[in-house]
Amino acid sequence: MKLKGNIVDIPNRKIYKGEITIENGKIKSIEEKHCEENHYILPGFVDAHIHIESSMLVPSEFAKIAVKHGTVSTVSDPHEIANVLGVKGVEFMINNGKQTPFKFNFGAPSCVPATSFESAGAVIDSDDIKTLMANPDIKYLAEMMNYPGVIYDDGEVLKKLEWTKYYNKPIDGHAPGLRGDDLTKYISAGISTDHECFTYEEGLEKLQKGMKVIIREGSAAKNFEALIRLLDEHYENMMFCSDDKHPDDLLLGHINQLCARAVAKGIDVFKVLQAACVNPVKHYNLDVGLLNVGDVADCVIVEDLKNFKTIQTYIDGELVYNNGISIIKHVEFENLNNFNTDKKQVSDFRFESNAKQIRVIECLDGELVTNEIIESATIQNGNLVSNTETDILKMVVVNRYQNDKPAIAFIKNFGLKEGAIASSVGHDSHNIIAVGVSDEAICKAVNLLIENEGGICAISDIEEKVVALPVAGIMSDQNAETIGKQYSELDNMAKVLGSKLHAPYMSLSFMGLLVIPSLKLSDKGLFNGSDFKFTSLEV
C-alpha cells in the first residue's frame, strides 16, 4: 500500500511531496517525489490524559469516534470505573479496548478511593498496584491526586510510587495550584506530569522544575487559553489532553481541535504537532508509530495544517477511518455495575436549621475549582431550602453503594428556575449528585437514577428525561451517535430549566471532586479541599 501527499516530518521541521510504502502494517519506505495529491500525511494524534468513561462510552465505542478526528491512541486513566468496580473495572476497560485496533494505553489508578472522606465502591491498595504494574497492559501510574499524601510521606502512597519505579513506568501527577517547596517535593517523588495547571505562572514553574505540562481542554475544565503561550518556548515538554470529554463534544472534535486553535494563535505548526503527536509517545514509551521508516504505520491524512480535518486514519497500517466512515466494528460486551441503594423519601432531603448564613459552593463555569462564599440562608418550616431568586440552590450527594443519609449543601451559578438535574457520574466515587429548586424535585431526580441503576436526568414540572448508564452507572451500552444525541437533548433541557453553564452535567459531576479546592460535597458532608477537612454548612 502506498500513501501519497505532503509528508509532514516533525523532527526535521520539513514538509515535502512524497510517497510512503506500507507493508505488513509497517512503513517500509518514505520517498521524496512529486505527486498530485495536496493533502497532508502526519503521525496520528494522541490524547495524553483522558478518562474514557467521561465520554459515557465504553472504549470500543469511543474508538469509533476518536479515529474520525485523527486520534490513534490515548493515555487513559480508568480511575472512574475503578472507583466503582476496582481492578475488575480496569480489566473490563483493557479487554474491551483490546478488541479494536485503536491504541488505548491504560494506567493503574493511584487513588481508589480518591480520599478517605467519601464512599467509593472499591479499593485499590499498594498490593493491587504491584500486581497491576507487573501487567504489560498497564503503561503508567495514573494521576497521583493525593498530593498531600506525597508531601507528608503517607506510607501507602509511597509504596504505590515505589512499585511504579520498580517496574520503570512513568508516574502522572495531579496537583492543581501546587507551588514552591511543596511542588519541589512532589516532583522529587518521581512524578513527571501535570494536567491540572490553571495559570500561566503555575505551568511555567512546573516546567522549570522539570515536569511535563499537559494542556487540558475538556468539556468542563478548559485551560488552553491560560497555558497555550507556554508552548512556543516549551513545546518539547508539553502535550495536549481532554481529561474529560462528553459524547456530544467528542462527536465534534478531539485533539485536532486544539491543534487548529494553537495554529490560529500563530504558534509554529511543528511545535504544535510535536505536542500533539510525538511527546506523548516518547514520554509514555507507547507502541505508536511516528512516521519513520520501520515504525508501525499509525498516521492520518488531513486536508490542511490549519483546520486538521481528517480524511483518513490508519492504525498499524489498517484503514480505520475513511472520508466520514469509521471502519471500527461494534464489540459485544457484558454490562457490569455496582448499585445498591433504596429509593429515597422527600423528608430525607430536609436540613433542619435556624442559621442566618450558610457556606455556599460557588461553581465557576469551565473550571473544576470552586469558591467558598457566605450567603443568607432561606428557611421554610425549619428547613433550609433553595432560593431561585438569589440562585442559591440545594445540592445533595447520595451514597449509591449502600443505604445512607444524603449529604446536603448549597450551590450558586447553576441557575435552575424549575425542577432538578441529577447524575450518577460524580467524580471521584460516582455517588448520585443532584441539584434542584425543591426537595420534591431533587427526590424525584435521585429516585429516577436509582430506578435505572445509573444515568443522568432532568426533571421539570411536566417532564422527566433520563439517559441510562448501565455500565458501572457511568457509561452507556449504546454508540456515540445515540448517546450524544440523548445527552445533547438532556443538556438542552437543563438549560431550558434555567442553567447558564456551558456543560451543566459535566460541572455537576465535579462538584463532588474533593481533591480540587475549594468547597465540594461528598456523601459524608461538606468538604474544604483547601485544608482537606470537613466543614459546616451553617456559619
MIBADREN-716660 format. One record per residue (C-alpha): residue in one letter; x, y, z. Coordinates in Angstrom, 1 decimal. Layout:
BEGIN
A, X, Y, Z
...
This chain:
BEGIN
M, 0.0, 0.0, 0.0
K, 1.2, 3.5, -0.8
L, 0.2, 6.9, 0.6
K, 1.0, 10.0, -1.4
G, 0.8, 13.6, -0.4
N, 2.6, 16.3, 1.6
I, 4.6, 14.4, 4.2
V, 5.0, 16.2, 7.5
D, 8.4, 15.5, 9.0
I, 8.0, 16.9, 12.5
P, 11.6, 16.2, 13.9
N, 13.3, 17.8, 10.9
R, 10.7, 20.6, 10.6
K, 10.1, 19.8, 6.9
I, 7.1, 19.3, 4.6
Y, 7.7, 17.7, 1.2
K, 5.8, 15.9, -1.6
G, 6.4, 12.2, -1.3
E, 5.2, 8.6, -1.1
I, 5.0, 6.3, 1.9
T, 5.1, 2.5, 1.3
I, 3.4, 0.3, 3.9
E, 3.9, -3.4, 4.2
N, 2.7, -5.7, 6.9
G, 1.5, -2.8, 9.0
K, 4.9, -1.0, 9.0
I, 6.4, 1.8, 7.0
K, 8.8, 0.2, 4.5
S, 10.0, 3.4, 2.8
I, 9.4, 7.1, 2.6
E, 10.5, 8.7, -0.6
E, 10.5, 12.4, -1.6
K, 8.9, 12.5, -5.1
H, 6.4, 14.6, -7.0
C, 2.7, 13.6, -6.7
E, -0.6, 15.3, -7.5
E, -2.1, 14.9, -4.0
N, -2.3, 18.1, -1.9
H, -3.4, 16.7, 1.4
Y, -1.0, 16.2, 4.4
I, 0.2, 13.0, 5.9
L, 1.3, 13.1, 9.6
P, 1.6, 10.9, 12.7
G, -1.7, 10.3, 14.4
F, -2.9, 12.4, 17.3
V, -2.5, 11.2, 20.9
D, -4.7, 12.3, 23.9
A, -2.1, 12.5, 26.7
H, -4.6, 12.1, 29.5
I, -8.2, 11.1, 29.3
H, -10.9, 9.2, 31.3
I, -12.7, 7.3, 28.6
E, -15.6, 6.8, 31.0
S, -16.4, 10.5, 30.9
S, -17.4, 10.2, 27.2
M, -20.1, 7.9, 28.6
L, -18.8, 5.4, 26.0
V, -17.1, 2.1, 26.5
P, -13.6, 2.1, 24.9
S, -14.6, 0.2, 21.8
E, -17.3, 2.8, 21.0
F, -15.0, 5.7, 21.9
A, -12.5, 4.4, 19.4
K, -15.0, 4.5, 16.6
I, -15.4, 8.3, 17.0
A, -11.9, 9.3, 18.0
V, -10.4, 8.0, 14.7
K, -12.7, 10.3, 12.8
H, -10.7, 13.2, 14.3
G, -7.3, 11.6, 13.6
T, -6.7, 10.3, 17.1
V, -4.9, 6.9, 17.0
S, -4.1, 6.5, 20.7
T, -4.9, 7.7, 24.2
V, -3.2, 7.7, 27.6
S, -6.2, 6.5, 29.5
D, -6.8, 6.6, 33.3
P, -9.6, 4.1, 34.2
H, -9.9, 5.9, 37.5
E, -13.7, 6.4, 37.3
I, -14.7, 2.7, 36.7
A, -12.0, 1.7, 39.3
N, -13.8, 3.7, 41.9
V, -17.0, 1.8, 41.2
L, -15.6, -1.7, 40.5
G, -11.9, -1.8, 41.4
V, -9.4, -3.9, 39.5
K, -12.4, -5.7, 37.8
G, -13.3, -2.4, 36.2
V, -9.8, -1.8, 35.0
E, -9.7, -5.2, 33.4
F, -13.1, -4.5, 31.7
M, -11.6, -1.4, 30.1
I, -8.4, -3.1, 28.9
N, -10.3, -6.1, 27.5
N, -12.9, -4.1, 25.7
G, -10.3, -1.8, 24.2
K, -8.2, -4.7, 23.0
Q, -11.0, -5.8, 20.7
T, -10.4, -2.8, 18.5
P, -7.3, -1.7, 16.5
F, -7.2, 1.6, 18.5
K, -4.3, 2.0, 20.8
F, -5.6, 2.5, 24.4
N, -2.8, 2.8, 26.9
F, -4.3, 2.3, 30.4
G, -2.7, 3.3, 33.6
A, -3.1, 1.9, 37.1
P, -5.5, 4.2, 39.1
S, -3.5, 5.5, 42.0
C, -6.3, 6.9, 44.2
V, -9.1, 4.4, 44.7
P, -10.9, 5.6, 46.7
A, -9.7, 9.1, 45.9
T, -9.9, 10.2, 49.5
S, -11.0, 8.7, 52.8
F, -13.7, 11.4, 53.0
E, -16.1, 9.7, 50.6
S, -17.6, 6.3, 50.0
A, -16.4, 4.5, 46.9
G, -17.4, 1.1, 45.5
A, -13.9, -0.4, 45.7
V, -10.3, -0.1, 47.0
I, -7.1, -0.4, 45.0
D, -4.2, -0.6, 47.5
S, -0.4, -0.8, 47.1
D, -0.6, -4.6, 46.7
D, -3.0, -4.2, 43.8
I, -0.7, -1.5, 42.3
K, 2.1, -4.0, 42.5
T, 0.0, -6.6, 40.6
L, -1.2, -4.1, 38.0
M, 2.3, -2.7, 37.4
A, 3.5, -6.2, 36.6
N, 0.9, -6.3, 33.8
P, 2.4, -5.2, 30.4
D, -1.0, -3.8, 29.5
I, -0.6, -1.2, 32.3
K, 1.7, 1.6, 31.0
Y, 2.0, 4.0, 33.9
L, 0.7, 5.1, 37.4
A, -2.3, 7.3, 36.8
E, -2.6, 10.8, 38.3
M, -1.5, 10.9, 41.9
M, -4.3, 13.1, 43.2
N, -3.3, 12.6, 46.8
Y, -0.6, 15.2, 46.7
P, -0.8, 15.8, 50.5
G, 0.0, 12.1, 50.9
V, 3.1, 12.6, 48.8
I, 4.2, 15.8, 50.5
Y, 3.6, 14.3, 54.0
D, 5.1, 10.9, 53.3
D, 2.0, 8.7, 53.6
G, 3.3, 5.2, 53.7
E, 0.6, 3.6, 51.4
V, 1.1, 6.4, 48.8
L, 4.9, 6.0, 48.8
K, 4.5, 2.2, 48.3
K, 2.4, 2.8, 45.2
L, 5.1, 5.2, 43.9
E, 7.9, 2.7, 44.7
W, 6.2, -0.2, 42.9
T, 5.8, 2.0, 39.8
K, 9.5, 3.0, 39.9
Y, 10.4, -0.7, 40.4
Y, 8.7, -1.5, 37.1
N, 10.2, 1.6, 35.5
K, 6.9, 3.1, 34.4
P, 6.0, 6.9, 34.4
I, 4.0, 8.5, 37.2
D, 1.4, 11.0, 36.3
G, 0.6, 14.0, 38.6
H, -2.4, 15.9, 39.6
A, -1.6, 18.9, 41.8
P, -3.8, 22.0, 41.0
G, -2.2, 25.2, 42.3
L, 0.7, 23.4, 44.0
R, 3.8, 25.7, 44.0
G, 7.0, 26.3, 45.8
D, 8.7, 23.8, 48.2
D, 5.7, 21.5, 48.2
L, 5.8, 21.3, 44.5
T, 9.5, 20.5, 44.6
K, 9.0, 17.7, 47.0
Y, 6.1, 16.3, 44.9
I, 8.3, 16.2, 41.8
S, 11.2, 14.7, 43.7
A, 8.9, 11.7, 44.5
G, 9.1, 10.8, 40.8
I, 6.0, 12.5, 39.5
S, 6.6, 13.6, 35.9
T, 3.5, 15.3, 34.5
D, 0.6, 17.6, 35.5
H, -2.6, 18.3, 33.6
E, -4.1, 20.5, 36.3
C, -2.3, 23.8, 35.8
F, -4.8, 26.6, 35.6
T, -2.5, 29.7, 35.4
Y, 0.5, 30.6, 33.2
E, 2.7, 31.1, 36.2
E, 1.9, 27.7, 37.7
G, 2.5, 26.0, 34.4
L, 5.8, 27.8, 34.0
E, 7.1, 26.9, 37.4
K, 6.2, 23.2, 36.9
L, 8.1, 23.3, 33.5
Q, 11.1, 25.0, 35.0
K, 11.2, 22.4, 37.8
G, 11.3, 19.5, 35.2
M, 7.6, 18.5, 34.9
K, 5.9, 17.9, 31.6
V, 2.8, 20.1, 31.4
I, -0.3, 18.8, 29.6
I, -2.6, 21.5, 28.3
R, -6.2, 20.4, 29.1
E, -9.3, 21.4, 27.2
G, -12.2, 19.2, 28.1
S, -16.0, 19.6, 28.3
A, -15.8, 21.2, 31.8
A, -12.2, 22.1, 32.6
K, -10.6, 24.4, 30.0
N, -7.1, 25.6, 30.5
F, -6.0, 26.1, 26.9
E, -6.2, 29.9, 26.9
A, -4.3, 30.1, 30.2
L, -1.4, 27.8, 29.1
I, -1.0, 28.0, 25.3
R, 1.6, 30.8, 25.4
L, 4.0, 28.4, 27.1
L, 4.0, 26.1, 24.1
D, 6.2, 28.3, 21.9
E, 9.2, 28.0, 24.2
H, 8.4, 24.7, 26.0
Y, 7.0, 22.6, 23.1
E, 9.4, 19.8, 23.8
N, 7.9, 19.3, 27.3
M, 4.2, 19.8, 26.7
M, 1.3, 17.7, 25.5
F, -2.5, 18.1, 24.8
C, -5.3, 16.3, 26.6
S, -9.0, 16.4, 27.1
D, -9.2, 14.7, 30.5
D, -13.0, 14.5, 30.4
K, -14.9, 14.7, 27.1
H, -18.6, 14.4, 26.9
P, -20.1, 12.5, 24.0
D, -21.6, 15.5, 22.2
D, -18.3, 17.3, 22.3
L, -16.4, 14.2, 21.1
L, -18.6, 13.9, 18.0
L, -17.4, 17.4, 17.0
G, -13.7, 17.0, 17.5
H, -10.8, 15.9, 19.7
I, -7.0, 16.8, 19.8
N, -7.3, 18.1, 16.2
Q, -9.3, 21.0, 17.5
L, -6.6, 22.0, 19.9
C, -4.0, 21.9, 17.0
A, -6.3, 24.2, 15.0
R, -6.7, 26.6, 17.8
A, -2.9, 26.7, 18.5
V, -2.0, 27.3, 14.9
A, -4.6, 30.0, 14.7
K, -2.8, 31.8, 17.5
G, 0.3, 31.9, 15.3
I, 2.2, 29.0, 17.0
D, 4.6, 27.2, 14.7
V, 2.8, 24.1, 13.3
F, 5.8, 21.8, 14.0
K, 5.8, 22.8, 17.7
V, 2.0, 22.1, 17.8
L, 2.4, 18.7, 16.2
Q, 5.3, 17.9, 18.5
A, 3.0, 18.3, 21.5
A, 0.0, 16.6, 19.8
C, 1.7, 13.6, 18.2
V, 5.3, 13.0, 19.3
N, 5.7, 13.9, 23.0
P, 3.1, 11.5, 24.5
V, 4.6, 8.6, 22.5
K, 8.1, 9.3, 23.8
H, 7.2, 10.2, 27.4
Y, 5.0, 7.1, 28.0
N, 7.0, 4.8, 25.7
L, 3.9, 4.0, 23.6
D, 3.8, 1.5, 20.8
V, 2.7, 4.2, 18.4
G, 4.4, 5.0, 15.1
L, 5.8, 8.4, 14.4
L, 6.1, 8.3, 10.6
N, 9.6, 6.9, 10.5
V, 10.8, 4.0, 8.3
G, 10.4, 0.8, 10.4
D, 7.6, 2.3, 12.5
V, 4.2, 0.8, 12.6
A, 2.0, 2.8, 10.3
D, -0.1, 4.9, 12.7
C, -0.8, 8.0, 10.6
V, -3.5, 10.4, 9.4
I, -4.3, 12.2, 6.2
V, -5.7, 15.7, 6.8
E, -7.0, 18.3, 4.4
D, -4.7, 21.0, 5.6
L, -2.5, 22.2, 8.5
K, -5.0, 24.8, 9.6
N, -8.2, 23.0, 10.5
F, -6.7, 19.5, 10.6
K, -9.9, 17.9, 9.2
T, -9.2, 14.2, 8.9
I, -9.7, 12.4, 5.6
Q, -8.2, 9.0, 6.6
T, -6.8, 7.4, 9.7
Y, -4.5, 4.4, 9.7
I, -3.5, 2.2, 12.7
D, -0.9, -0.5, 12.2
G, -1.3, 0.1, 8.5
E, -5.0, -0.7, 8.7
L, -7.5, 1.9, 7.4
V, -9.8, 2.6, 10.3
Y, -11.5, 5.8, 9.1
N, -12.2, 6.9, 5.5
N, -14.0, 10.0, 4.4
G, -16.7, 10.2, 7.0
I, -16.9, 6.5, 7.7
S, -15.5, 4.8, 10.8
I, -14.5, 1.2, 9.9
I, -14.1, 0.1, 13.6
K, -16.7, -2.6, 14.3
H, -19.1, -2.9, 17.2
V, -17.9, -5.1, 20.1
E, -20.3, -7.1, 22.2
F, -19.8, -6.8, 26.0
E, -21.4, -7.6, 29.3
N, -22.7, -4.7, 31.4
L, -21.0, -4.5, 34.9
N, -22.5, -2.4, 37.7
N, -22.4, -1.7, 41.4
F, -25.6, -0.1, 42.6
N, -27.1, -0.9, 45.9
T, -29.4, 1.8, 47.5
D, -33.1, 2.1, 48.0
K, -35.3, 4.9, 46.7
K, -35.5, 8.0, 48.9
Q, -38.3, 10.0, 50.6
V, -38.7, 13.8, 50.3
S, -38.1, 14.0, 54.0
D, -34.6, 12.6, 53.5
F, -33.6, 15.9, 51.9
R, -34.7, 18.2, 54.8
F, -32.0, 20.1, 56.6
E, -33.3, 21.4, 60.0
S, -31.7, 24.8, 60.7
N, -32.2, 28.2, 62.1
A, -28.9, 29.6, 60.7
K, -28.8, 33.1, 59.4
Q, -26.0, 32.4, 57.0
I, -24.6, 29.3, 55.2
R, -21.5, 28.3, 53.3
V, -22.2, 28.0, 49.6
I, -20.2, 26.4, 46.8
E, -19.7, 28.9, 44.0
C, -19.5, 26.9, 40.8
L, -17.2, 28.5, 38.2
D, -18.1, 27.8, 34.6
G, -15.4, 25.9, 32.8
E, -13.4, 25.3, 36.0
L, -13.0, 22.3, 38.4
V, -12.0, 24.7, 41.2
T, -14.8, 26.3, 43.2
N, -15.0, 29.2, 45.6
E, -16.4, 29.2, 49.1
I, -18.9, 32.1, 49.7
I, -21.1, 33.1, 52.6
E, -24.8, 33.8, 51.8
S, -28.0, 34.3, 53.6
A, -30.0, 31.2, 54.5
T, -33.5, 30.7, 53.2
I, -35.6, 28.7, 55.7
Q, -39.2, 27.4, 55.4
N, -40.8, 25.5, 58.3
G, -37.3, 25.0, 59.9
N, -35.9, 23.5, 56.7
L, -33.0, 25.1, 54.7
V, -34.4, 25.4, 51.1
S, -33.3, 26.6, 47.6
N, -33.8, 30.2, 46.7
T, -34.2, 30.7, 42.9
E, -34.1, 34.5, 43.2
T, -30.6, 34.5, 44.6
D, -29.6, 31.3, 42.7
I, -28.7, 29.5, 45.9
L, -29.9, 26.0, 45.2
K, -29.8, 22.9, 47.3
M, -27.4, 20.2, 46.2
V, -27.2, 16.6, 47.5
V, -24.9, 13.6, 47.3
V, -26.5, 10.2, 47.8
N, -24.4, 7.1, 48.5
R, -25.2, 4.6, 45.8
Y, -23.3, 1.7, 47.3
Q, -25.4, 1.4, 50.5
N, -28.4, 3.0, 52.2
D, -27.3, 6.1, 54.0
K, -28.5, 9.6, 54.8
P, -28.0, 12.1, 51.9
A, -25.4, 14.8, 52.4
I, -26.7, 18.3, 51.8
A, -25.1, 21.6, 50.6
F, -26.0, 24.7, 48.6
I, -24.5, 25.9, 45.3
K, -24.5, 29.1, 43.3
N, -24.4, 29.6, 39.5
F, -26.4, 26.5, 38.4
G, -29.3, 28.9, 37.6
L, -32.2, 26.5, 37.7
K, -35.6, 28.2, 37.9
E, -37.6, 24.9, 37.8
G, -37.1, 21.2, 38.6
A, -33.8, 19.4, 39.2
I, -30.9, 17.6, 37.4
A, -29.0, 14.6, 38.7
S, -26.2, 12.3, 37.7
S, -24.5, 9.1, 38.9
V, -21.4, 10.4, 37.2
G, -20.0, 12.1, 40.3
H, -16.2, 12.3, 40.4
D, -14.5, 10.5, 42.0
S, -16.7, 8.0, 43.7
H, -19.7, 8.3, 41.4
N, -22.3, 8.6, 44.0
I, -25.6, 10.3, 42.9
I, -25.3, 14.0, 42.8
A, -28.3, 16.3, 42.3
V, -29.2, 20.0, 42.4
G, -32.7, 21.4, 42.3
V, -35.2, 24.1, 43.2
S, -37.1, 22.0, 45.8
D, -36.7, 18.9, 47.9
E, -39.5, 17.3, 45.9
A, -37.8, 17.8, 42.6
I, -34.4, 16.6, 44.0
C, -36.0, 13.5, 45.4
K, -37.8, 12.7, 42.1
A, -34.5, 13.1, 40.2
V, -32.5, 10.9, 42.6
N, -35.1, 8.2, 42.5
L, -35.2, 8.2, 38.7
L, -31.5, 7.3, 38.7
I, -31.9, 4.7, 41.4
E, -34.6, 3.0, 39.3
N, -32.2, 3.0, 36.3
E, -29.2, 1.9, 38.3
G, -27.3, 4.9, 37.0
G, -27.6, 7.7, 34.5
I, -28.2, 11.4, 34.1
C, -31.6, 13.0, 34.2
A, -33.6, 16.2, 34.3
I, -36.9, 16.8, 36.0
S, -39.3, 19.7, 35.2
D, -42.8, 20.4, 36.4
I, -44.3, 18.5, 33.4
E, -41.5, 16.3, 32.1
E, -38.7, 13.9, 33.1
K, -35.8, 12.8, 30.9
V, -33.2, 10.2, 31.7
V, -30.2, 8.8, 29.8
A, -29.5, 5.4, 31.3
L, -25.8, 4.5, 32.0
P, -25.9, 0.7, 32.8
V, -22.2, 0.1, 32.6
A, -20.9, 0.9, 36.1
G, -23.5, 3.6, 36.3
I, -21.2, 5.9, 34.3
M, -21.2, 4.5, 30.7
S, -23.8, 3.7, 28.1
D, -24.1, 0.4, 26.2
Q, -25.1, 2.5, 23.1
N, -23.0, 4.0, 20.3
A, -21.7, 7.6, 20.3
E, -24.3, 9.0, 17.9
T, -27.2, 7.6, 20.1
I, -25.7, 8.7, 23.4
G, -24.5, 12.0, 22.0
K, -28.0, 12.9, 20.8
Q, -29.6, 11.8, 24.1
Y, -27.0, 13.8, 26.1
S, -27.4, 16.9, 23.9
E, -31.2, 16.8, 24.5
L, -30.7, 16.5, 28.2
D, -28.1, 19.2, 28.2
N, -30.6, 21.4, 26.4
M, -33.4, 20.6, 28.9
A, -31.1, 21.6, 31.8
K, -30.6, 25.0, 30.0
V, -34.3, 25.4, 29.4
L, -34.8, 24.8, 33.2
G, -32.5, 27.9, 33.6
S, -28.9, 26.7, 33.7
K, -26.4, 29.2, 32.1
L, -23.5, 26.8, 32.4
H, -21.8, 25.6, 29.2
A, -21.9, 22.0, 30.3
P, -24.2, 21.7, 33.4
Y, -23.9, 17.9, 33.8
M, -20.1, 17.9, 33.5
S, -19.9, 20.8, 36.0
L, -22.3, 18.9, 38.3
S, -20.2, 15.8, 38.2
F, -17.2, 17.7, 39.5
M, -19.0, 19.3, 42.5
G, -18.2, 16.1, 44.4
L, -14.5, 16.1, 43.4
L, -12.9, 16.7, 46.8
V, -9.2, 16.8, 45.6
I, -9.9, 20.1, 43.7
P, -10.3, 23.1, 46.0
S, -12.0, 24.8, 47.5
L, -15.5, 23.7, 48.6
K, -17.1, 20.4, 47.5
L, -19.7, 17.9, 48.7
S, -19.1, 14.2, 49.4
D, -21.7, 11.7, 50.5
K, -20.2, 12.2, 54.0
G, -20.6, 16.0, 54.1
L, -19.4, 19.5, 53.0
F, -15.6, 19.4, 52.4
N, -13.0, 22.1, 52.3
G, -10.4, 21.0, 49.7
S, -8.0, 23.7, 50.6
D, -7.2, 22.3, 54.1
F, -8.6, 18.8, 53.4
K, -11.2, 18.5, 56.1
F, -14.9, 18.7, 56.5
T, -16.6, 22.0, 57.3
S, -20.1, 23.0, 58.5
L, -22.9, 24.2, 56.2
E, -24.1, 26.6, 58.8
V, -22.0, 29.6, 59.7
